[in-house]
Amino acid sequence: MNTADISIAIAPDGTLYLLAPDDAEGGVAKMRLSVLKNGSFSTVGGSVIPVSDGAYDRHSVVKAVIAPDGTPFVAYNDNSDDNNVFCISLDNETKQWSAPVKVASGAGTSPDVNICFTQTGVGYISYSDKNNKVHLLKFAEQ
């Protein structure tokens, strides 16, 4: 696996999360979020990146973060969709990932994607476009 594509997130309660590729399903590498509890990791929500078949080679940048309320979020670019930047979150009731929300179009061939939350729960995503211009987006209530 390409170890450059690992993201670590710490929940407000100190719980460690790891976003990394694995090939547990039929030898096809897919990004998964795992949580460390009682000394071992377990998968959270199944395969993380819900693009077409979820294959690892569909994106080049992935970042995980845990919101102040404990909800995991993942931001990534999708190589099969013009490198657009997407965000997904885990539904705490169903334990399934949300449908991807496109937050930026045409980010470029190798965007740098980041996601974070303030202590009060305000979310931000940043990315660089094909002209190396940095964009900062604030989450809005729907």
PyMOL CGO cylinders between C-alpha atoms (Angstrom):
from pymol import cmd
from pymol.cgo import CYLINDER

trace = [
    CYLINDER, 0.00, 0.00, 0.00, 1.06, 3.60, -0.51, 0.3, 1, 1, 1, 1, 1, 1,
    CYLINDER, 1.06, 3.60, -0.51, 1.79, 4.73, 3.02, 0.3, 1, 1, 1, 1, 1, 1,
    CYLINDER, 1.79, 4.73, 3.02, 1.77, 8.38, 1.93, 0.3, 1, 1, 1, 1, 1, 1,
    CYLINDER, 1.77, 8.38, 1.93, -2.03, 8.22, 1.96, 0.3, 1, 1, 1, 1, 1, 1,
    CYLINDER, -2.03, 8.22, 1.96, -2.60, 7.79, 5.68, 0.3, 1, 1, 1, 1, 1, 1,
    CYLINDER, -2.60, 7.79, 5.68, -4.54, 10.21, 7.86, 0.3, 1, 1, 1, 1, 1, 1,
    CYLINDER, -4.54, 10.21, 7.86, -4.69, 10.13, 11.66, 0.3, 1, 1, 1, 1, 1, 1,
    CYLINDER, -4.69, 10.13, 11.66, -7.47, 11.83, 13.61, 0.3, 1, 1, 1, 1, 1, 1,
    CYLINDER, -7.47, 11.83, 13.61, -7.99, 12.21, 17.34, 0.3, 1, 1, 1, 1, 1, 1,
    CYLINDER, -7.99, 12.21, 17.34, -11.55, 12.48, 18.65, 0.3, 1, 1, 1, 1, 1, 1,
    CYLINDER, -11.55, 12.48, 18.65, -12.37, 15.04, 21.36, 0.3, 1, 1, 1, 1, 1, 1,
    CYLINDER, -12.37, 15.04, 21.36, -12.43, 12.19, 23.90, 0.3, 1, 1, 1, 1, 1, 1,
    CYLINDER, -12.43, 12.19, 23.90, -8.87, 11.15, 22.89, 0.3, 1, 1, 1, 1, 1, 1,
    CYLINDER, -8.87, 11.15, 22.89, -9.85, 8.14, 20.76, 0.3, 1, 1, 1, 1, 1, 1,
    CYLINDER, -9.85, 8.14, 20.76, -7.43, 7.45, 17.90, 0.3, 1, 1, 1, 1, 1, 1,
    CYLINDER, -7.43, 7.45, 17.90, -8.68, 6.96, 14.32, 0.3, 1, 1, 1, 1, 1, 1,
    CYLINDER, -8.68, 6.96, 14.32, -6.60, 5.84, 11.34, 0.3, 1, 1, 1, 1, 1, 1,
    CYLINDER, -6.60, 5.84, 11.34, -7.60, 6.31, 7.69, 0.3, 1, 1, 1, 1, 1, 1,
    CYLINDER, -7.60, 6.31, 7.69, -5.50, 4.04, 5.45, 0.3, 1, 1, 1, 1, 1, 1,
    CYLINDER, -5.50, 4.04, 5.45, -5.81, 1.73, 2.44, 0.3, 1, 1, 1, 1, 1, 1,
    CYLINDER, -5.81, 1.73, 2.44, -6.11, -2.02, 2.84, 0.3, 1, 1, 1, 1, 1, 1,
    CYLINDER, -6.11, -2.02, 2.84, -6.81, -4.87, 0.45, 0.3, 1, 1, 1, 1, 1, 1,
    CYLINDER, -6.81, -4.87, 0.45, -8.99, -7.03, 2.72, 0.3, 1, 1, 1, 1, 1, 1,
    CYLINDER, -8.99, -7.03, 2.72, -11.78, -7.26, 0.10, 0.3, 1, 1, 1, 1, 1, 1,
    CYLINDER, -11.78, -7.26, 0.10, -10.62, -9.40, -2.79, 0.3, 1, 1, 1, 1, 1, 1,
    CYLINDER, -10.62, -9.40, -2.79, -7.16, -7.84, -3.02, 0.3, 1, 1, 1, 1, 1, 1,
    CYLINDER, -7.16, -7.84, -3.02, -8.52, -4.44, -4.14, 0.3, 1, 1, 1, 1, 1, 1,
    CYLINDER, -8.52, -4.44, -4.14, -7.10, -1.63, -2.01, 0.3, 1, 1, 1, 1, 1, 1,
    CYLINDER, -7.10, -1.63, -2.01, -9.82, 0.56, -0.49, 0.3, 1, 1, 1, 1, 1, 1,
    CYLINDER, -9.82, 0.56, -0.49, -9.62, 3.36, 2.05, 0.3, 1, 1, 1, 1, 1, 1,
    CYLINDER, -9.62, 3.36, 2.05, -11.01, 2.48, 5.46, 0.3, 1, 1, 1, 1, 1, 1,
    CYLINDER, -11.01, 2.48, 5.46, -11.37, 4.35, 8.72, 0.3, 1, 1, 1, 1, 1, 1,
    CYLINDER, -11.37, 4.35, 8.72, -10.42, 2.33, 11.78, 0.3, 1, 1, 1, 1, 1, 1,
    CYLINDER, -10.42, 2.33, 11.78, -10.76, 3.16, 15.46, 0.3, 1, 1, 1, 1, 1, 1,
    CYLINDER, -10.76, 3.16, 15.46, -8.42, 1.98, 18.22, 0.3, 1, 1, 1, 1, 1, 1,
    CYLINDER, -8.42, 1.98, 18.22, -10.30, 0.53, 21.17, 0.3, 1, 1, 1, 1, 1, 1,
    CYLINDER, -10.30, 0.53, 21.17, -9.03, -1.88, 23.82, 0.3, 1, 1, 1, 1, 1, 1,
    CYLINDER, -9.03, -1.88, 23.82, -5.69, -2.18, 22.07, 0.3, 1, 1, 1, 1, 1, 1,
    CYLINDER, -5.69, -2.18, 22.07, -6.94, -3.20, 18.61, 0.3, 1, 1, 1, 1, 1, 1,
    CYLINDER, -6.94, -3.20, 18.61, -8.27, -1.47, 15.50, 0.3, 1, 1, 1, 1, 1, 1,
    CYLINDER, -8.27, -1.47, 15.50, -11.74, -2.11, 14.07, 0.3, 1, 1, 1, 1, 1, 1,
    CYLINDER, -11.74, -2.11, 14.07, -13.26, -0.74, 10.85, 0.3, 1, 1, 1, 1, 1, 1,
    CYLINDER, -13.26, -0.74, 10.85, -15.71, 2.13, 11.12, 0.3, 1, 1, 1, 1, 1, 1,
    CYLINDER, -15.71, 2.13, 11.12, -18.52, 2.20, 8.53, 0.3, 1, 1, 1, 1, 1, 1,
    CYLINDER, -18.52, 2.20, 8.53, -17.03, -0.24, 6.00, 0.3, 1, 1, 1, 1, 1, 1,
    CYLINDER, -17.03, -0.24, 6.00, -15.18, 0.99, 2.92, 0.3, 1, 1, 1, 1, 1, 1,
    CYLINDER, -15.18, 0.99, 2.92, -14.75, 4.72, 3.28, 0.3, 1, 1, 1, 1, 1, 1,
    CYLINDER, -14.75, 4.72, 3.28, -14.46, 6.30, -0.14, 0.3, 1, 1, 1, 1, 1, 1,
    CYLINDER, -14.46, 6.30, -0.14, -17.82, 5.65, -1.84, 0.3, 1, 1, 1, 1, 1, 1,
    CYLINDER, -17.82, 5.65, -1.84, -16.72, 6.47, -5.40, 0.3, 1, 1, 1, 1, 1, 1,
    CYLINDER, -16.72, 6.47, -5.40, -17.85, 4.06, -8.11, 0.3, 1, 1, 1, 1, 1, 1,
    CYLINDER, -17.85, 4.06, -8.11, -16.34, 0.80, -6.84, 0.3, 1, 1, 1, 1, 1, 1,
    CYLINDER, -16.34, 0.80, -6.84, -14.49, 2.43, -3.94, 0.3, 1, 1, 1, 1, 1, 1,
    CYLINDER, -14.49, 2.43, -3.94, -11.10, 1.52, -5.38, 0.3, 1, 1, 1, 1, 1, 1,
    CYLINDER, -11.10, 1.52, -5.38, -8.12, 3.19, -3.78, 0.3, 1, 1, 1, 1, 1, 1,
    CYLINDER, -8.12, 3.19, -3.78, -6.69, 4.50, -7.07, 0.3, 1, 1, 1, 1, 1, 1,
    CYLINDER, -6.69, 4.50, -7.07, -9.68, 6.81, -7.62, 0.3, 1, 1, 1, 1, 1, 1,
    CYLINDER, -9.68, 6.81, -7.62, -8.26, 9.49, -5.31, 0.3, 1, 1, 1, 1, 1, 1,
    CYLINDER, -8.26, 9.49, -5.31, -4.88, 10.86, -4.36, 0.3, 1, 1, 1, 1, 1, 1,
    CYLINDER, -4.88, 10.86, -4.36, -5.56, 12.85, -1.20, 0.3, 1, 1, 1, 1, 1, 1,
    CYLINDER, -5.56, 12.85, -1.20, -7.72, 11.80, 1.75, 0.3, 1, 1, 1, 1, 1, 1,
    CYLINDER, -7.72, 11.80, 1.75, -8.06, 13.42, 5.16, 0.3, 1, 1, 1, 1, 1, 1,
    CYLINDER, -8.06, 13.42, 5.16, -10.05, 12.31, 8.19, 0.3, 1, 1, 1, 1, 1, 1,
    CYLINDER, -10.05, 12.31, 8.19, -11.26, 14.41, 11.11, 0.3, 1, 1, 1, 1, 1, 1,
    CYLINDER, -11.26, 14.41, 11.11, -13.58, 13.80, 14.04, 0.3, 1, 1, 1, 1, 1, 1,
    CYLINDER, -13.58, 13.80, 14.04, -16.06, 16.59, 14.75, 0.3, 1, 1, 1, 1, 1, 1,
    CYLINDER, -16.06, 16.59, 14.75, -16.55, 17.79, 18.35, 0.3, 1, 1, 1, 1, 1, 1,
    CYLINDER, -16.55, 17.79, 18.35, -19.74, 15.70, 18.57, 0.3, 1, 1, 1, 1, 1, 1,
    CYLINDER, -19.74, 15.70, 18.57, -17.73, 12.55, 17.67, 0.3, 1, 1, 1, 1, 1, 1,
    CYLINDER, -17.73, 12.55, 17.67, -18.86, 12.30, 14.03, 0.3, 1, 1, 1, 1, 1, 1,
    CYLINDER, -18.86, 12.30, 14.03, -16.13, 11.13, 11.61, 0.3, 1, 1, 1, 1, 1, 1,
    CYLINDER, -16.13, 11.13, 11.61, -15.71, 13.14, 8.39, 0.3, 1, 1, 1, 1, 1, 1,
    CYLINDER, -15.71, 13.14, 8.39, -13.50, 12.40, 5.38, 0.3, 1, 1, 1, 1, 1, 1,
    CYLINDER, -13.50, 12.40, 5.38, -12.50, 14.88, 2.66, 0.3, 1, 1, 1, 1, 1, 1,
    CYLINDER, -12.50, 14.88, 2.66, -10.92, 13.63, -0.57, 0.3, 1, 1, 1, 1, 1, 1,
    CYLINDER, -10.92, 13.63, -0.57, -10.44, 14.33, -4.24, 0.3, 1, 1, 1, 1, 1, 1,
    CYLINDER, -10.44, 14.33, -4.24, -11.83, 11.95, -6.88, 0.3, 1, 1, 1, 1, 1, 1,
    CYLINDER, -11.83, 11.95, -6.88, -9.51, 11.32, -9.83, 0.3, 1, 1, 1, 1, 1, 1,
    CYLINDER, -9.51, 11.32, -9.83, -12.35, 9.72, -11.79, 0.3, 1, 1, 1, 1, 1, 1,
    CYLINDER, -12.35, 9.72, -11.79, -14.43, 12.92, -11.43, 0.3, 1, 1, 1, 1, 1, 1,
    CYLINDER, -14.43, 12.92, -11.43, -12.06, 15.69, -12.65, 0.3, 1, 1, 1, 1, 1, 1,
    CYLINDER, -12.06, 15.69, -12.65, -10.31, 15.75, -9.24, 0.3, 1, 1, 1, 1, 1, 1,
    CYLINDER, -10.31, 15.75, -9.24, -13.33, 17.37, -7.64, 0.3, 1, 1, 1, 1, 1, 1,
    CYLINDER, -13.33, 17.37, -7.64, -13.20, 17.59, -3.84, 0.3, 1, 1, 1, 1, 1, 1,
    CYLINDER, -13.20, 17.59, -3.84, -15.83, 15.66, -1.87, 0.3, 1, 1, 1, 1, 1, 1,
    CYLINDER, -15.83, 15.66, -1.87, -16.78, 15.25, 1.77, 0.3, 1, 1, 1, 1, 1, 1,
    CYLINDER, -16.78, 15.25, 1.77, -18.55, 12.37, 3.51, 0.3, 1, 1, 1, 1, 1, 1,
    CYLINDER, -18.55, 12.37, 3.51, -19.57, 11.78, 7.12, 0.3, 1, 1, 1, 1, 1, 1,
    CYLINDER, -19.57, 11.78, 7.12, -20.58, 8.77, 9.15, 0.3, 1, 1, 1, 1, 1, 1,
    CYLINDER, -20.58, 8.77, 9.15, -24.22, 8.55, 10.22, 0.3, 1, 1, 1, 1, 1, 1,
    CYLINDER, -24.22, 8.55, 10.22, -23.97, 7.77, 13.93, 0.3, 1, 1, 1, 1, 1, 1,
    CYLINDER, -23.97, 7.77, 13.93, -27.30, 5.87, 13.88, 0.3, 1, 1, 1, 1, 1, 1,
    CYLINDER, -27.30, 5.87, 13.88, -26.92, 3.69, 10.76, 0.3, 1, 1, 1, 1, 1, 1,
    CYLINDER, -26.92, 3.69, 10.76, -23.08, 3.51, 10.98, 0.3, 1, 1, 1, 1, 1, 1,
    CYLINDER, -23.08, 3.51, 10.98, -22.95, 4.02, 7.19, 0.3, 1, 1, 1, 1, 1, 1,
    CYLINDER, -22.95, 4.02, 7.19, -21.15, 6.71, 5.21, 0.3, 1, 1, 1, 1, 1, 1,
    CYLINDER, -21.15, 6.71, 5.21, -23.22, 9.52, 3.72, 0.3, 1, 1, 1, 1, 1, 1,
    CYLINDER, -23.22, 9.52, 3.72, -23.47, 10.11, 0.01, 0.3, 1, 1, 1, 1, 1, 1,
    CYLINDER, -23.47, 10.11, 0.01, -20.50, 12.21, -1.17, 0.3, 1, 1, 1, 1, 1, 1,
    CYLINDER, -20.50, 12.21, -1.17, -21.08, 15.96, -1.25, 0.3, 1, 1, 1, 1, 1, 1,
    CYLINDER, -21.08, 15.96, -1.25, -19.08, 17.82, -3.91, 0.3, 1, 1, 1, 1, 1, 1,
    CYLINDER, -19.08, 17.82, -3.91, -17.52, 20.82, -2.19, 0.3, 1, 1, 1, 1, 1, 1,
    CYLINDER, -17.52, 20.82, -2.19, -15.25, 21.99, -5.01, 0.3, 1, 1, 1, 1, 1, 1,
    CYLINDER, -15.25, 21.99, -5.01, -14.97, 21.52, -8.76, 0.3, 1, 1, 1, 1, 1, 1,
    CYLINDER, -14.97, 21.52, -8.76, -11.85, 21.13, -10.86, 0.3, 1, 1, 1, 1, 1, 1,
    CYLINDER, -11.85, 21.13, -10.86, -9.35, 21.12, -8.02, 0.3, 1, 1, 1, 1, 1, 1,
    CYLINDER, -9.35, 21.12, -8.02, -6.47, 20.11, -10.26, 0.3, 1, 1, 1, 1, 1, 1,
    CYLINDER, -6.47, 20.11, -10.26, -4.27, 17.12, -10.83, 0.3, 1, 1, 1, 1, 1, 1,
    CYLINDER, -4.27, 17.12, -10.83, -2.89, 16.84, -7.31, 0.3, 1, 1, 1, 1, 1, 1,
    CYLINDER, -2.89, 16.84, -7.31, -4.89, 18.96, -4.90, 0.3, 1, 1, 1, 1, 1, 1,
    CYLINDER, -4.89, 18.96, -4.90, -3.91, 19.27, -1.28, 0.3, 1, 1, 1, 1, 1, 1,
    CYLINDER, -3.91, 19.27, -1.28, -7.11, 18.62, 0.68, 0.3, 1, 1, 1, 1, 1, 1,
    CYLINDER, -7.11, 18.62, 0.68, -7.54, 19.35, 4.39, 0.3, 1, 1, 1, 1, 1, 1,
    CYLINDER, -7.54, 19.35, 4.39, -10.51, 19.26, 6.75, 0.3, 1, 1, 1, 1, 1, 1,
    CYLINDER, -10.51, 19.26, 6.75, -10.87, 20.49, 10.34, 0.3, 1, 1, 1, 1, 1, 1,
    CYLINDER, -10.87, 20.49, 10.34, -13.38, 21.60, 12.96, 0.3, 1, 1, 1, 1, 1, 1,
    CYLINDER, -13.38, 21.60, 12.96, -13.23, 24.30, 15.61, 0.3, 1, 1, 1, 1, 1, 1,
    CYLINDER, -13.23, 24.30, 15.61, -14.00, 23.36, 19.20, 0.3, 1, 1, 1, 1, 1, 1,
    CYLINDER, -14.00, 23.36, 19.20, -17.48, 24.84, 18.71, 0.3, 1, 1, 1, 1, 1, 1,
    CYLINDER, -17.48, 24.84, 18.71, -18.21, 22.60, 15.70, 0.3, 1, 1, 1, 1, 1, 1,
    CYLINDER, -18.21, 22.60, 15.70, -17.58, 24.92, 12.75, 0.3, 1, 1, 1, 1, 1, 1,
    CYLINDER, -17.58, 24.92, 12.75, -16.11, 22.87, 9.88, 0.3, 1, 1, 1, 1, 1, 1,
    CYLINDER, -16.11, 22.87, 9.88, -13.63, 23.95, 7.22, 0.3, 1, 1, 1, 1, 1, 1,
    CYLINDER, -13.63, 23.95, 7.22, -12.20, 22.32, 4.10, 0.3, 1, 1, 1, 1, 1, 1,
    CYLINDER, -12.20, 22.32, 4.10, -9.21, 23.71, 2.24, 0.3, 1, 1, 1, 1, 1, 1,
    CYLINDER, -9.21, 23.71, 2.24, -7.75, 22.62, -1.08, 0.3, 1, 1, 1, 1, 1, 1,
    CYLINDER, -7.75, 22.62, -1.08, -5.36, 23.86, -3.72, 0.3, 1, 1, 1, 1, 1, 1,
    CYLINDER, -5.36, 23.86, -3.72, -6.48, 24.22, -7.33, 0.3, 1, 1, 1, 1, 1, 1,
    CYLINDER, -6.48, 24.22, -7.33, -4.58, 23.51, -10.56, 0.3, 1, 1, 1, 1, 1, 1,
    CYLINDER, -4.58, 23.51, -10.56, -3.06, 27.01, -10.39, 0.3, 1, 1, 1, 1, 1, 1,
    CYLINDER, -3.06, 27.01, -10.39, -1.78, 26.35, -6.83, 0.3, 1, 1, 1, 1, 1, 1,
    CYLINDER, -1.78, 26.35, -6.83, -4.32, 28.79, -5.42, 0.3, 1, 1, 1, 1, 1, 1,
    CYLINDER, -4.32, 28.79, -5.42, -5.53, 27.81, -1.94, 0.3, 1, 1, 1, 1, 1, 1,
    CYLINDER, -5.53, 27.81, -1.94, -9.29, 27.83, -1.25, 0.3, 1, 1, 1, 1, 1, 1,
    CYLINDER, -9.29, 27.83, -1.25, -10.89, 27.75, 2.20, 0.3, 1, 1, 1, 1, 1, 1,
    CYLINDER, -10.89, 27.75, 2.20, -14.53, 26.67, 2.51, 0.3, 1, 1, 1, 1, 1, 1,
    CYLINDER, -14.53, 26.67, 2.51, -16.70, 26.89, 5.62, 0.3, 1, 1, 1, 1, 1, 1,
    CYLINDER, -16.70, 26.89, 5.62, -19.42, 24.31, 6.29, 0.3, 1, 1, 1, 1, 1, 1,
    CYLINDER, -19.42, 24.31, 6.29, -22.93, 25.76, 6.03, 0.3, 1, 1, 1, 1, 1, 1,
    CYLINDER, -22.93, 25.76, 6.03, -26.10, 24.57, 7.71, 0.3, 1, 1, 1, 1, 1, 1,
    CYLINDER, -26.10, 24.57, 7.71, -28.59, 22.97, 5.33, 0.3, 1, 1, 1, 1, 1, 1,
]
cmd.load_cgo(trace, "trace")
